[in-house]
């Protein structure tokens, strides 16, 4: 059980990092904001794309572990 939780949390952490990187890429390339772009970049990446990536990573890890365990 502890291994299951550890892998899920590690996947969430990796997903958060990938989410932040994706957010930086998306805001840099597609935002039309010119006045406070660095602030928008930081806030959007850390507070939106990071948690979304962490949630996706967590879901993928849990589903993979459950399928791997029972199939």
N, C-alpha and C positions, 0 to 999 in steps of 0.2 A: 504494500500500500504506500509506503514512504517513497519507494522508487517511482511509482505512478505519479505521485504528487510532485516529486522533484523534476521528473521529465516534463510534466505539464507546465510547471513554473519556468523551467528553462526555455521551453518553446514560447511561452508568453513573453519572456524577456527578449528573445531573439526576434519575435514578431514585432515587439515594440521598436527595436532598433531598425528593422526593415521598414516599419511604418514611418518612422521619423525620416529616414533617408528618402522614401517615396514622397513624403510631404514636402521635403526640401526641393526635390526635383520638380514636383507639380507646381508649387508656388513660384519657383524661379522661372519656369517656362511659360506658365499660363496666367499669371496674375497681371492685371493692368494697373495695379496700384503703384504710384510713383512716390508718394510722400513719405510713407513709413513702411516701405517694403521689408526691411530687416525685422521690424517688430511683427509684421504679419507673418513673415517666414517662421520666426521663432514660436509664436503663439499657436499658429495653425499646426505646425509640425508636432510640437510637444503635446498640445492639449486635444487635438482631434485625430490626426493620422497615427500618432503613436499608440493611443489606446485602442483604436480600431485594429491596428496591426497586431497588438497584443491579444485582443479577443479572437482574431482569426487564427493566430498561432496556437492559442489555448484550445480552441475548438478542434483544430486539425490534430493536435497531439492527443487529446482525449479520445477522439473518434478512432484514430489509428491504434492507440493502445487497447481500446476495447475490442476492436475488430481483430487485432493480433492475438489477444488473449482468448477470445471465444470462437475463433474460426480456425 
